[in-house]
Amino acid sequence: MTIADEREAPAGALAPAGPPPAETLLLGSLMAWFAAPQEVTRVLALVEDEDLEDPFHQQILAAIRSLVAAGRPCDPVTVQAELMRIGAVSEDHAARRSKRLMDAVTCNASDLAGLEYAAVVVASAYRRRYLALAAGLAGFAATQPEAELLPYLVLVGTQCRSHSERLAQLRGDAPIEPI
C-alpha cells in the first residue's frame, strides 16, 4: 500500500502487515526521546519537506524543523503543540494528522537510524521526481516556445543534481563529478 493508497483508504481500515513506511520511521526517529540533536539537525539539512510524499508527514516535518531551528525540544508533545500554534490542525484533517503523528511515535523507530531512514525517503522522492519529470517533459515540449525548452531542462536538471547530491551525502557516497 502506497502513501497515496493509504490516504484513500476508509477511516478505520487496517493497513497491511509489514514494516512501517520509511517516512513514518524517519519522523519517529527525529522525535525519539534520545535522538541526538546534532543528528536531527544533520538529517533536517538533507531532507526537504517535499521529499515526503504524505502531506501530513510534510506538516509534521515542518513542525519538527521549526522546533529544532528555535532550539526547542522536539518530541511528540511539542510537535503537536507546534502544529496547533501554526494552525496546521484543522478540524477536517485532525484525525488523519493525529494518526500520522501517533504512528510515528509508536513505530519503534531507532533514534540511531535517522540518516538511514532519511536516505530511503530521499531516494523515493528522487525516483518520484524523475517519473514526474518524464511525464511532464513531453507536454512541456509540445506546448512551450522553443526558447524556453533548454532553460527549463537546465533548471530541472540542476534540481535533479542537487537532489542526487543530498542523497549521496545521506548514503556517504562520493560526490558526483561534473560532466
MARSE-898520 format. One record per atom (N, C-alpha, C, O): y, z, x negated. Coordinates in steps of 0.02 Angstrom, whole numbers, plus 50000, padded with zeros to 5 digits. Layout:
YZX ...
This chain:
499415000049957 500005000050000 500625000049955 500705004449913 501054995149964 501674994849925 502184999549957 502085002150011 502735000449922 503265004549949 503545001450012 503705004950060 503594994850013 503834991350073 503354992550131 503584993650187 502704992350118 502214993750171 502295000750198 502255001950258 502415005550152 502485012450173 503095013350217 503085017250264 503635009550202 504235010050243 504095007750314 504405010250361 503635002950322 503485000150387 502945004050424 502845003050484 502605008550389 502065012350421 502355017050474 502905019750465 501995018050529 502235022650580 502285029750553 501905031650508 502745033550580 502835040450559 502185044150570 501855043350621 501985048250521 501375052050526 500765048350503 500225051350499 500825041950486 500255038150462 500055040650393 500485042250352 499415040950381 499175043350317 499185037750266 499005032050281 499385039350206 499375034550151 498665033950126 498285038850130 498475028250099 497795027550072 497695032250013 498175034049978 497075034150001 496925038549945 497075035049879 497005028949874 497275038749830 497435035949764 497985039949733 498255044549764 498165038049673 498705041749639 499375040549674 499455035349707 499835045149667 500505044049695 500835038149661 500685036549604 501295034849696 501665029349665 502055031749603 502265037549600 502145027249555 502495029049493 503205031549507 503445036049472 503535028749558 504205031149574 504195038449594 504625042349573 503695040349633 503635047349655 503505051749595 503805057149589 503055049649552 502895053549492 503515054149446 503635059549418 503885048749439 504495049049398 504975054249425 505215058549388 505115053949490 505585058849519 505315065949512 505685070549497 504665066649523 504355073349516 504425076049445 504555081949436 504335071649395 504385073949326 505105075849308 505215080449269 505585072449338 506295074049323 506505080649356 506965083949331 506165082449410 506335088749445 505855094449428 505925099849455 505385093249383 504905098449364 505275104449335 505765103649299 505035110249351 505375116449331 505455116949256 505945119849232 504985114149217 505005114849145 505205108449109 505105107849049 505475103649146 505685097349115 506235098749064 506725102149079 506155095949004 506655096848951 507275092848968 507225086748980 507865095948970 508475092348988 508605086148945 508855081148971 508445086348880 508565080548838 508095074748857 508295068948852 507485076248879 507035070948902 507265067948968 507235061948977 507515072249013 507775069749077 508365065149063 508415059849093 508815067249019 509395063149001 509175056548970 509465051248985 508675056748927 508425050548895 508135045748947 508265039748945 507745048348994 507465044149047 508015041249090 508005035249105 508505045349109 509045042849151 509465037449117 509755033249151 509495037649051 509865032449015 509515025749016 509835020549007 508855025749028 508475019549026 508235017049094 507965011549099 508325021049145 508105019149213 508725018449256 509135023149261 508805012749287 509355011649334 509115013149404 508525012349420 509565015349447 509375016949516 509025011049549 508555011949587 509255004949535 508964998949566 508274997349540 507924993149568 508055000649486 507364999649462 506865002449512 506285000149514 507075007149553 506635009949603 506675005549665 507215003649688 506095003849692 506074999249749 506265002749814 506594999649856 506075008949822 506195012649883 506915015049886 507135018649840 507295013249938 507995015449941 508085023049944 508585025749921 507595026549973 507635033949974 507535036649904 507865041549884 507085033749866 506995035749796 507625034349756 507805038349713 507955028849770 508585027149735 509095032649748 509445034749701 509145035049810 509635040249826 509455046849791 509895050349767 508815048349789 508595054449755 508755054049681 508995058749651 508605048249650 508765047349579 509515047749567 509725050749517 509915044949611 510645045449603 510875052749606 511315054749569 510565056649650 510745063749655 510545067449591 510915071649566 509955065849565 509725068849502 510215066949446 510415071249406 510405060649443 510875058249392 511535061949396 511825063949345 511785062949457 512415066449468 512375073749444 512835076249411 511825077049459 511735083949439 511695084549362 512015088949333 511305080149331 511235080349258 511905079049225 512085082349176 512275074049250 512925072449221 513405078349225 513835079249182 513345082349278 513775088149287 513515094249250 513835099549251 512935093649217 512645099349181 512355104649226 512285110449207 512185102549287 511915107349336 511155107049337 510865102049315 510835112249362 510105112149367 509875106349411 510215104349458 509285103849395 509015098049431 508325099949457 507815098749423 508305102949515 507675104849545 507695102849619 508225100649642 507155103549656 507145101149725 507705104149769 507975100549811 507865110349759 508375113549800 509065110549784 509445108949830 509225109849720 509885107249703 509935099749718 510475097249735 509385096149713 509385088949731 509515088149805 509925084049826 509165092149846 509285091849919 510005093649935 510325090449977 510275098749902 510965100749914 511455095249893 511955094049927 511305091849838 511725086349815 511705080449864 512215077349877 511115079049890 511065073749941 511485075450002 511815071050031 511475081750021 511885083850078 512625083450061 513035081250102 512805085550000 513505085649979 513815078649981 514385077750002 513425073649959 513695066849956 513595063050022 513775057250027 513305066450071 513215063350136 512635058550141 512635054250184 512145059250098 511565054750098 511005057250143 510445054650140 511135062250183 510615065050226 510805063550298 510965068050337 510795057150316 510955055250385 510365057050429 509785056950408 510515058550491 510005060950538 509455055750548 508875057650554 509635049350550 509135044250564 508635043350507 508075040850518 508815045250446 508365044450390 508155051050358 507805051150308 508375056550386 508255063050356 507505064450346 507305066950293 507105062950396 506395064450391 506065060550335 505665063250296 506215054050330 505915049950277 506145052150208 505755052450161 506795053550201 507065055650136 506755062350117 506565063450059 506715066950165 506415073450150 505685072650130 505445076150085 505325068150163 504625066950144 504585064350073 504165066650034 505015059650055 505005056949986 505155062449936 504835062849883 505635066749952 505805072249907 505225077049900 505055079149845 504905078849956 504345083449954 503735080249919 503375083649883 503635073849930 503095070349894 503195070849819 502725072049781 503815069949797 503975070249726 503865077349699 503625078249643 504045082249738 503975089249717 503245091249712 503055095149668 502835088749757 502135090949761 501635086049732 501035087049741 501855080949696 501395075749672 501035077749608 500635073849582 501185083549582 500865085949520 501045081649460 500625080449416 501665079249459 501895075249402 501965079649341 502165085549345 501805076849284 501875080549221 502595080049197 502895074649195 502885085749179 503555085649151 503565082449081 504095081049055 502975081349052 502925078348986 502825070748989 502825067448937 502755068049049 502605060849056 503175056849086 503065051249109 503765059549087 504335056149117 504445049149089 504575044449126 504405048449022 504505041848991 503955037049011 504085031049020 503345039449018 502785035149038 502885032749110 502795026849125 503055037449155 503175035549224 503765030649228 503755025749266 504285031949188 504875027649188 504685020649165 504935015749193 504265020049115 504055013449090 503695009549145 503785003549152 503275012949185 502915009549239 503415007149292 503365001549316 503895011449309 504395009649360 504825003849336 504934999049373 505055004149274 505484998849247 505094992349240 505374986949250 504454992749221 504044986749216 503944983449284 503974977349290 503844987449336 503784984649404 504424981349425 504424975949455 504984984549410 505634981649427 505754975149388 506054970449414 505524974949327 505594969049284 505234963049316 505494957549319 504624964349339 504244958949372 504564956949438 504594950949454 504804961849477 505154960149540 505774955949525 505934951349563 506124957549471 506724953649452 506544946449441 506894941949465 506014945149403 505814938249389 505574934649452 505714928749461 505214938149495 505004934949558 505604933049600 505624927549628 506094937449605 506694935949644 507094930349612 507364926049646 507124930349545 507474925149509 507154918349522 507494913449535 506494918149518 506144911749529 506254909249600 506354903349611 506244913749647 506344911849717 507054909349729 507174904749768 507534912549695 508234910849707 508504904849668 508974901649691 508204903349611 508464897849569 508434891049604 508894887049599 507894889849639 507834883249672 508384882449724 508704877149728 508504887549764 509034887149814 509714886649782 510144882949806 509824890449728 510464890349694 510594883349665 511144880649672 510074880449634 510154873749604 510284868449656 510624863449643 510014869449716 510104864449768 510784864849803 510994860049835 511124870549797 511734871449837 512374872449796 512914871849824 512334874049732 512934875849694 513164869949651 512774865549634 513804869949634 514074864749590 513724864949522 513544870349498 513654859149492 513324858749426 513664863149374 513334866049332 514324863649378 514694867649329 514514875049332 514634878649284 514234877349387 514044884449394 513314885849376 513124891649370 512914880649367 512204881649356 512054885149289 511724890349288 512304882449234 512164885449169 512474892449162 512124896949138 513104893449181 513374900349176 512964905349217 512874911049195 512714903349274 512304907949314 511644909349278 511424915149275 511334904249250 510714905149214 510814909649153 510384913849139 511364908949118 511524913249061 511614920449085 511364925049053 511974921349140 512074928049167 511414931449184 511294937149163 510994928149223 510364931349243 509894932049184 509504936749181 509934927449136 509534928149076 509744934249035 509324937749008 510394935449031 510654941348996 510424947649031 510244952548998 510444947749097 510204953449136 509464954749124 509244960449116 509074949349123 508344949949110 508224952649040 507774956749030 508604950248992 508524952548923 508694960048918 508334963748885 509224962148950 509414969248949 508854973448980 508694978848955 508584971049035 508034974549068 507434974949020 507114980249015 507284969448987 506724969248939 506834974248882 506364977548860 507444974848859 507604979448805 507524986748827 507284990948788 507724988248889 507624995048915 506874996648918 506665002148900 506484991848942 505764992748946 505454993748877 505034998148868 505674989848829 505424990648760 505584997548732 505175000548698 506185000048746 506365006748723 505925012048755 505705016648721 505795011348820 505365016148853 504655016148825 504335021448819 504425010348806 503745009648780 503705010948705 503155011648677 504275011448672 504285012448600 504115006048562 503915006348504 504215000348595 504074993848563 504664991948518 505214994648522 504514987248473 505034984548430 505534980648472 505344977548522 506174980748453 506664976748489 506504969348486 506184966948439 506704965848538 506584958648542 507084955048497 507684956348500 506834950548457 507264946648411 507604941048450 507294937948494 508244939748435 508594934148468 508254927448450 507954926748397 508304922848496 508014916148486 508504911948446 508364906148431 
